[in-house]
Amino acid sequence: MNRKQRRTMKKQMGENSSEKLAEKIFQFDNLPDECLACLKPFDKTNKKMAQTWNVVIPEKDVVRLYCPDCWKMARKVAKQYKKENNIK
């Protein structure tokens, strides 16, 4: 990768993107061992679980983990709430 390509990539990604990514990776150590909603166990070594479960980091030191079933239900509830309250 030449210098021009690196500068272009840095512009597109933002200057602090590598710092933000490093911070998110550091927070992976704080990942819970179970779903926040249903307490279903999460195996950190299972590749399929890692690809299908959802991680939410609303605050700096808070990491929340949701299984696919709970995530689907939460999205359904949010969609219904938006529909009832005419929110886009």
Distance bins in CASP14 RR format, pairs under 12 A and 6 or more apart:
PFRMAT RR
TARGET T0000
AUTHOR 0000-0000-0000
RMODE 2
METHOD distances of the structure
MODEL  1
1 7 0 0 0 0 0 1 0 0 0 0 0
1 8 0 0 0 0 1 0 0 0 0 0 0
1 9 1 0 0 1 0 0 0 0 0 0 0
1 10 0 0 0 0 0 1 0 0 0 0 0
2 8 0 0 0 0 1 0 0 0 0 0 0
2 9 0 0 0 0 0 1 0 0 0 0 0
3 9 0 0 0 0 0 1 0 0 0 0 0
3 10 0 0 0 0 0 1 0 0 0 0 0
4 10 0 0 0 0 0 1 0 0 0 0 0
4 11 0 0 0 0 0 1 0 0 0 0 0
5 11 0 0 0 0 0 1 0 0 0 0 0
5 12 0 0 0 0 0 1 0 0 0 0 0
6 12 0 0 0 0 0 1 0 0 0 0 0
6 13 0 0 0 0 0 1 0 0 0 0 0
7 13 0 0 0 0 0 1 0 0 0 0 0
7 14 0 0 0 0 0 1 0 0 0 0 0
7 15 0 0 0 0 0 1 0 0 0 0 0
8 14 0 0 0 0 0 1 0 0 0 0 0
9 15 0 0 0 0 0 1 0 0 0 0 0
9 17 0 0 0 0 1 0 0 0 0 0 0
9 18 0 0 0 0 0 1 0 0 0 0 0
10 16 0 0 0 0 0 1 0 0 0 0 0
10 17 0 0 0 0 1 0 0 0 0 0 0
10 18 0 0 0 0 1 0 0 0 0 0 0
11 17 0 0 0 0 0 1 0 0 0 0 0
13 19 0 0 0 0 0 1 0 0 0 0 0
13 20 0 0 0 0 1 0 0 0 0 0 0
13 21 0 0 0 0 1 0 0 0 0 0 0
14 20 0 0 0 0 1 0 0 0 0 0 0
14 21 0 0 0 0 0 1 0 0 0 0 0
16 22 0 0 0 0 0 1 0 0 0 0 0
16 23 0 0 0 0 1 0 0 0 0 0 0
17 23 0 0 0 0 0 1 0 0 0 0 0
17 24 0 0 0 0 0 1 0 0 0 0 0
18 24 0 0 0 0 0 1 0 0 0 0 0
18 25 0 0 0 0 0 1 0 0 0 0 0
19 25 0 0 0 0 0 1 0 0 0 0 0
19 26 0 0 0 0 0 1 0 0 0 0 0
20 26 0 0 0 0 0 1 0 0 0 0 0
20 27 0 0 0 0 0 1 0 0 0 0 0
20 57 0 0 0 0 0 1 0 0 0 0 0
20 60 0 0 0 0 0 1 0 0 0 0 0
21 27 0 0 0 0 0 1 0 0 0 0 0
21 28 0 0 0 0 0 1 0 0 0 0 0
22 28 0 0 0 0 0 1 0 0 0 0 0
23 29 0 0 0 0 0 1 0 0 0 0 0
23 30 0 0 0 0 0 1 0 0 0 0 0
23 57 0 0 0 0 1 0 0 0 0 0 0
23 60 0 0 0 0 1 0 0 0 0 0 0
23 61 0 0 0 0 0 1 0 0 0 0 0
23 63 0 0 0 0 0 1 0 0 0 0 0
24 30 0 0 0 0 0 1 0 0 0 0 0
24 31 0 0 0 0 0 1 0 0 0 0 0
24 55 0 0 0 0 1 0 0 0 0 0 0
24 56 0 0 0 0 0 1 0 0 0 0 0
24 57 1 0 0 1 0 0 0 0 0 0 0
24 60 0 0 0 0 0 1 0 0 0 0 0
24 63 0 0 0 0 1 0 0 0 0 0 0
25 31 0 0 0 0 0 1 0 0 0 0 0
25 55 0 0 0 0 0 1 0 0 0 0 0
25 57 0 0 0 0 0 1 0 0 0 0 0
25 63 0 0 0 0 0 1 0 0 0 0 0
26 57 0 0 0 0 0 1 0 0 0 0 0
26 60 0 0 0 0 0 1 0 0 0 0 0
26 61 0 0 0 0 0 1 0 0 0 0 0
26 63 0 0 0 0 0 1 0 0 0 0 0
27 55 0 0 0 0 1 0 0 0 0 0 0
27 56 0 0 0 0 0 1 0 0 0 0 0
27 57 1 0 0 1 0 0 0 0 0 0 0
27 58 0 0 0 0 0 1 0 0 0 0 0
27 59 0 0 0 0 0 1 0 0 0 0 0
27 60 0 0 0 0 1 0 0 0 0 0 0
27 61 1 0 0 1 0 0 0 0 0 0 0
27 62 0 0 0 0 1 0 0 0 0 0 0
27 63 1 0 1 0 0 0 0 0 0 0 0
27 64 0 0 0 0 0 1 0 0 0 0 0
27 65 0 0 0 0 0 1 0 0 0 0 0
28 44 0 0 0 0 1 0 0 0 0 0 0
28 50 0 0 0 0 0 1 0 0 0 0 0
28 55 0 0 0 0 1 0 0 0 0 0 0
28 57 0 0 0 0 1 0 0 0 0 0 0
28 63 1 0 0 1 0 0 0 0 0 0 0
28 65 0 0 0 0 0 1 0 0 0 0 0
29 44 0 0 0 0 0 1 0 0 0 0 0
29 61 0 0 0 0 0 1 0 0 0 0 0
29 63 0 0 0 0 1 0 0 0 0 0 0
30 44 0 0 0 0 0 1 0 0 0 0 0
30 55 0 0 0 0 0 1 0 0 0 0 0
30 57 0 0 0 0 1 0 0 0 0 0 0
30 59 0 0 0 0 0 1 0 0 0 0 0
30 60 0 0 0 0 0 1 0 0 0 0 0
30 61 1 0 0 1 0 0 0 0 0 0 0
30 62 0 0 0 0 1 0 0 0 0 0 0
30 63 1 0 1 0 0 0 0 0 0 0 0
30 64 0 0 0 0 0 1 0 0 0 0 0
30 65 0 0 0 0 0 1 0 0 0 0 0
31 42 1 0 0 1 0 0 0 0 0 0 0
31 43 0 0 0 0 0 1 0 0 0 0 0
31 44 1 0 0 1 0 0 0 0 0 0 0
31 49 0 0 0 0 0 1 0 0 0 0 0
31 50 0 0 0 0 1 0 0 0 0 0 0
31 53 0 0 0 0 1 0 0 0 0 0 0
31 54 0 0 0 0 0 1 0 0 0 0 0
31 55 1 0 0 1 0 0 0 0 0 0 0
31 56 0 0 0 0 0 1 0 0 0 0 0
31 57 0 0 0 0 1 0 0 0 0 0 0
31 62 0 0 0 0 0 1 0 0 0 0 0
31 63 1 0 1 0 0 0 0 0 0 0 0
31 64 0 0 0 0 1 0 0 0 0 0 0
31 65 1 0 0 1 0 0 0 0 0 0 0
31 66 0 0 0 0 0 1 0 0 0 0 0
32 39 0 0 0 0 1 0 0 0 0 0 0
32 40 0 0 0 0 0 1 0 0 0 0 0
32 41 0 0 0 0 1 0 0 0 0 0 0
32 42 1 0 0 1 0 0 0 0 0 0 0
32 44 0 0 0 0 1 0 0 0 0 0 0
32 53 0 0 0 0 0 1 0 0 0 0 0
32 55 0 0 0 0 1 0 0 0 0 0 0
32 56 0 0 0 0 0 1 0 0 0 0 0
32 57 0 0 0 0 0 1 0 0 0 0 0
32 62 0 0 0 0 0 1 0 0 0 0 0
32 63 1 0 0 1 0 0 0 0 0 0 0
32 64 1 0 0 1 0 0 0 0 0 0 0
32 65 1 0 1 0 0 0 0 0 0 0 0
32 66 0 0 0 0 1 0 0 0 0 0 0
32 67 0 0 0 0 0 1 0 0 0 0 0
33 39 0 0 0 0 1 0 0 0 0 0 0
33 40 0 0 0 0 0 1 0 0 0 0 0
33 41 1 0 0 1 0 0 0 0 0 0 0
33 42 1 0 1 0 0 0 0 0 0 0 0
33 43 0 0 0 0 1 0 0 0 0 0 0
33 44 1 0 0 1 0 0 0 0 0 0 0
33 45 0 0 0 0 0 1 0 0 0 0 0
33 49 0 0 0 0 0 1 0 0 0 0 0
33 53 0 0 0 0 0 1 0 0 0 0 0
33 63 0 0 0 0 0 1 0 0 0 0 0
33 65 0 0 0 0 1 0 0 0 0 0 0
34 40 1 0 0 1 0 0 0 0 0 0 0
34 41 1 0 1 0 0 0 0 0 0 0 0
34 42 1 0 1 0 0 0 0 0 0 0 0
34 43 0 0 0 0 0 1 0 0 0 0 0
34 44 0 0 0 0 0 1 0 0 0 0 0
34 49 0 0 0 0 0 1 0 0 0 0 0
34 53 0 0 0 0 0 1 0 0 0 0 0
34 64 0 0 0 0 0 1 0 0 0 0 0
34 65 1 0 0 1 0 0 0 0 0 0 0
34 66 0 0 0 0 0 1 0 0 0 0 0
34 67 0 0 0 0 1 0 0 0 0 0 0
34 70 0 0 0 0 0 1 0 0 0 0 0
35 41 0 0 0 0 1 0 0 0 0 0 0
35 42 1 0 0 1 0 0 0 0 0 0 0
35 43 0 0 0 0 0 1 0 0 0 0 0
35 49 0 0 0 0 0 1 0 0 0 0 0
35 52 0 0 0 0 0 1 0 0 0 0 0
35 53 1 0 0 1 0 0 0 0 0 0 0
35 54 0 0 0 0 1 0 0 0 0 0 0
35 55 0 0 0 0 0 1 0 0 0 0 0
35 56 0 0 0 0 0 1 0 0 0 0 0
35 64 0 0 0 0 1 0 0 0 0 0 0
35 65 1 0 0 1 0 0 0 0 0 0 0
35 66 1 0 1 0 0 0 0 0 0 0 0
35 67 1 0 1 0 0 0 0 0 0 0 0
35 68 0 0 0 0 1 0 0 0 0 0 0
35 69 0 0 0 0 1 0 0 0 0 0 0
35 70 1 0 1 0 0 0 0 0 0 0 0
35 71 0 0 0 0 1 0 0 0 0 0 0
35 73 0 0 0 0 0 1 0 0 0 0 0
35 74 0 0 0 0 0 1 0 0 0 0 0
36 42 0 0 0 0 0 1 0 0 0 0 0
36 53 0 0 0 0 0 1 0 0 0 0 0
36 54 0 0 0 0 0 1 0 0 0 0 0
36 55 0 0 0 0 0 1 0 0 0 0 0
36 56 0 0 0 0 1 0 0 0 0 0 0
36 58 0 0 0 0 0 1 0 0 0 0 0
36 62 0 0 0 0 0 1 0 0 0 0 0
36 63 0 0 0 0 1 0 0 0 0 0 0
36 64 1 0 1 0 0 0 0 0 0 0 0
36 65 1 0 1 0 0 0 0 0 0 0 0
36 66 1 0 0 1 0 0 0 0 0 0 0
36 67 0 0 0 0 1 0 0 0 0 0 0
36 70 1 0 0 1 0 0 0 0 0 0 0
36 71 0 0 0 0 0 1 0 0 0 0 0
36 74 0 0 0 0 0 1 0 0 0 0 0
37 53 0 0 0 0 0 1 0 0 0 0 0
37 54 0 0 0 0 0 1 0 0 0 0 0
37 56 0 0 0 0 0 1 0 0 0 0 0
37 64 0 0 0 0 1 0 0 0 0 0 0
37 65 0 0 0 0 1 0 0 0 0 0 0
37 66 1 0 0 1 0 0 0 0 0 0 0
37 67 1 0 0 1 0 0 0 0 0 0 0
37 68 0 0 0 0 0 1 0 0 0 0 0
37 69 0 0 0 0 1 0 0 0 0 0 0
37 70 1 0 1 0 0 0 0 0 0 0 0
37 71 0 0 0 0 1 0 0 0 0 0 0
37 72 0 0 0 0 0 1 0 0 0 0 0
37 73 1 0 0 1 0 0 0 0 0 0 0
37 74 1 0 0 1 0 0 0 0 0 0 0
37 77 0 0 0 0 0 1 0 0 0 0 0
38 53 0 0 0 0 0 1 0 0 0 0 0
38 65 0 0 0 0 0 1 0 0 0 0 0
38 66 0 0 0 0 1 0 0 0 0 0 0
38 67 1 0 0 1 0 0 0 0 0 0 0
38 68 0 0 0 0 0 1 0 0 0 0 0
38 69 1 0 0 1 0 0 0 0 0 0 0
38 70 1 0 1 0 0 0 0 0 0 0 0
38 71 0 0 0 0 0 1 0 0 0 0 0
38 72 0 0 0 0 0 1 0 0 0 0 0
38 73 0 0 0 0 1 0 0 0 0 0 0
38 74 0 0 0 0 0 1 0 0 0 0 0
39 65 0 0 0 0 0 1 0 0 0 0 0
39 66 0 0 0 0 0 1 0 0 0 0 0
39 67 0 0 0 0 1 0 0 0 0 0 0
39 70 0 0 0 0 1 0 0 0 0 0 0
40 49 0 0 0 0 1 0 0 0 0 0 0
40 52 0 0 0 0 0 1 0 0 0 0 0
40 53 0 0 0 0 1 0 0 0 0 0 0
40 65 0 0 0 0 1 0 0 0 0 0 0
40 66 0 0 0 0 1 0 0 0 0 0 0
40 67 1 0 1 0 0 0 0 0 0 0 0
40 68 0 0 0 0 1 0 0 0 0 0 0
40 69 1 0 0 1 0 0 0 0 0 0 0
40 70 1 0 0 1 0 0 0 0 0 0 0
40 71 0 0 0 0 0 1 0 0 0 0 0
41 49 0 0 0 0 1 0 0 0 0 0 0
41 53 0 0 0 0 0 1 0 0 0 0 0
41 65 0 0 0 0 0 1 0 0 0 0 0
41 67 0 0 0 0 1 0 0 0 0 0 0
42 48 0 0 0 0 0 1 0 0 0 0 0
42 49 1 0 0 1 0 0 0 0 0 0 0
42 50 0 0 0 0 1 0 0 0 0 0 0
42 52 0 0 0 0 0 1 0 0 0 0 0
42 53 1 0 0 1 0 0 0 0 0 0 0
42 54 0 0 0 0 0 1 0 0 0 0 0
42 55 0 0 0 0 0 1 0 0 0 0 0
42 63 0 0 0 0 0 1 0 0 0 0 0
42 64 0 0 0 0 0 1 0 0 0 0 0
42 65 1 0 1 0 0 0 0 0 0 0 0
42 66 0 0 0 0 1 0 0 0 0 0 0
42 67 1 0 0 1 0 0 0 0 0 0 0
42 68 0 0 0 0 0 1 0 0 0 0 0
42 70 0 0 0 0 0 1 0 0 0 0 0
43 49 1 0 1 0 0 0 0 0 0 0 0
43 50 0 0 0 0 1 0 0 0 0 0 0
43 52 0 0 0 0 0 1 0 0 0 0 0
43 53 0 0 0 0 1 0 0 0 0 0 0
43 65 0 0 0 0 0 1 0 0 0 0 0
43 67 0 0 0 0 0 1 0 0 0 0 0
44 50 1 0 0 1 0 0 0 0 0 0 0
44 53 0 0 0 0 0 1 0 0 0 0 0
44 55 0 0 0 0 0 1 0 0 0 0 0
44 65 0 0 0 0 0 1 0 0 0 0 0
46 52 0 0 0 0 1 0 0 0 0 0 0
46 53 0 0 0 0 1 0 0 0 0 0 0
47 53 0 0 0 0 0 1 0 0 0 0 0
48 67 0 0 0 0 0 1 0 0 0 0 0
48 68 0 0 0 0 0 1 0 0 0 0 0
49 55 0 0 0 0 0 1 0 0 0 0 0
49 65 0 0 0 0 1 0 0 0 0 0 0
49 66 0 0 0 0 0 1 0 0 0 0 0
49 67 0 0 0 0 1 0 0 0 0 0 0
49 68 0 0 0 0 1 0 0 0 0 0 0
50 65 0 0 0 0 0 1 0 0 0 0 0
50 68 0 0 0 0 0 1 0 0 0 0 0
51 68 0 0 0 0 0 1 0 0 0 0 0
52 65 0 0 0 0 0 1 0 0 0 0 0
52 66 0 0 0 0 0 1 0 0 0 0 0
52 67 0 0 0 0 1 0 0 0 0 0 0
52 68 1 0 1 0 0 0 0 0 0 0 0
52 69 0 0 0 0 0 1 0 0 0 0 0
52 70 0 0 0 0 0 1 0 0 0 0 0
52 71 0 0 0 0 1 0 0 0 0 0 0
52 72 0 0 0 0 0 1 0 0 0 0 0
53 63 0 0 0 0 0 1 0 0 0 0 0
53 64 0 0 0 0 0 1 0 0 0 0 0
53 65 1 0 0 1 0 0 0 0 0 0 0
53 66 1 0 0 1 0 0 0 0 0 0 0
53 67 1 0 1 0 0 0 0 0 0 0 0
53 68 1 0 0 1 0 0 0 0 0 0 0
53 69 0 0 0 0 0 1 0 0 0 0 0
53 70 0 0 0 0 1 0 0 0 0 0 0
53 71 1 0 0 1 0 0 0 0 0 0 0
53 72 0 0 0 0 0 1 0 0 0 0 0
54 63 0 0 0 0 0 1 0 0 0 0 0
54 64 0 0 0 0 1 0 0 0 0 0 0
54 65 1 0 0 1 0 0 0 0 0 0 0
54 66 1 0 1 0 0 0 0 0 0 0 0
54 67 0 0 0 0 1 0 0 0 0 0 0
54 68 1 0 0 1 0 0 0 0 0 0 0
54 69 0 0 0 0 0 1 0 0 0 0 0
54 70 0 0 0 0 1 0 0 0 0 0 0
54 71 1 0 1 0 0 0 0 0 0 0 0
54 72 0 0 0 0 1 0 0 0 0 0 0
54 73 0 0 0 0 0 1 0 0 0 0 0
54 74 0 0 0 0 1 0 0 0 0 0 0
54 75 0 0 0 0 1 0 0 0 0 0 0
55 62 0 0 0 0 0 1 0 0 0 0 0
55 63 1 0 0 1 0 0 0 0 0 0 0
55 64 1 0 0 1 0 0 0 0 0 0 0
55 65 1 0 1 0 0 0 0 0 0 0 0
55 66 1 0 0 1 0 0 0 0 0 0 0
55 67 0 0 0 0 0 1 0 0 0 0 0
55 71 0 0 0 0 0 1 0 0 0 0 0
56 62 0 0 0 0 1 0 0 0 0 0 0
56 63 1 0 0 1 0 0 0 0 0 0 0
56 64 1 0 1 0 0 0 0 0 0 0 0
56 65 1 0 0 1 0 0 0 0 0 0 0
56 66 1 0 0 1 0 0 0 0 0 0 0
56 70 0 0 0 0 0 1 0 0 0 0 0
56 71 0 0 0 0 1 0 0 0 0 0 0
56 74 0 0 0 0 1 0 0 0 0 0 0
57 63 1 0 1 0 0 0 0 0 0 0 0
57 64 1 0 0 1 0 0 0 0 0 0 0
57 65 0 0 0 0 0 1 0 0 0 0 0
58 64 1 0 0 1 0 0 0 0 0 0 0
64 70 0 0 0 0 0 1 0 0 0 0 0
64 71 0 0 0 0 0 1 0 0 0 0 0
64 74 0 0 0 0 0 1 0 0 0 0 0
65 71 0 0 0 0 1 0 0 0 0 0 0
66 72 0 0 0 0 1 0 0 0 0 0 0
66 73 0 0 0 0 1 0 0 0 0 0 0
66 74 1 0 0 1 0 0 0 0 0 0 0
66 75 0 0 0 0 0 1 0 0 0 0 0
67 73 0 0 0 0 1 0 0 0 0 0 0
67 74 0 0 0 0 0 1 0 0 0 0 0
68 74 0 0 0 0 0 1 0 0 0 0 0
68 75 0 0 0 0 0 1 0 0 0 0 0
69 75 0 0 0 0 0 1 0 0 0 0 0
69 76 0 0 0 0 0 1 0 0 0 0 0
70 76 0 0 0 0 0 1 0 0 0 0 0
70 77 0 0 0 0 0 1 0 0 0 0 0
71 77 0 0 0 0 0 1 0 0 0 0 0
71 78 0 0 0 0 0 1 0 0 0 0 0
72 78 0 0 0 0 0 1 0 0 0 0 0
72 79 0 0 0 0 0 1 0 0 0 0 0
73 79 0 0 0 0 0 1 0 0 0 0 0
73 80 0 0 0 0 0 1 0 0 0 0 0
74 80 0 0 0 0 0 1 0 0 0 0 0
74 81 0 0 0 0 0 1 0 0 0 0 0
75 81 0 0 0 0 0 1 0 0 0 0 0
75 82 0 0 0 0 0 1 0 0 0 0 0
76 82 0 0 0 0 0 1 0 0 0 0 0
76 83 0 0 0 0 0 1 0 0 0 0 0
77 83 0 0 0 0 0 1 0 0 0 0 0
77 84 0 0 0 0 0 1 0 0 0 0 0
78 84 0 0 0 0 0 1 0 0 0 0 0
78 85 0 0 0 0 0 1 0 0 0 0 0
78 87 0 0 0 0 1 0 0 0 0 0 0
79 85 0 0 0 0 0 1 0 0 0 0 0
79 87 0 0 0 0 0 1 0 0 0 0 0
79 88 0 0 0 0 0 1 0 0 0 0 0
80 87 0 0 0 0 0 1 0 0 0 0 0
81 87 1 0 0 1 0 0 0 0 0 0 0
82 88 1 0 0 1 0 0 0 0 0 0 0
END
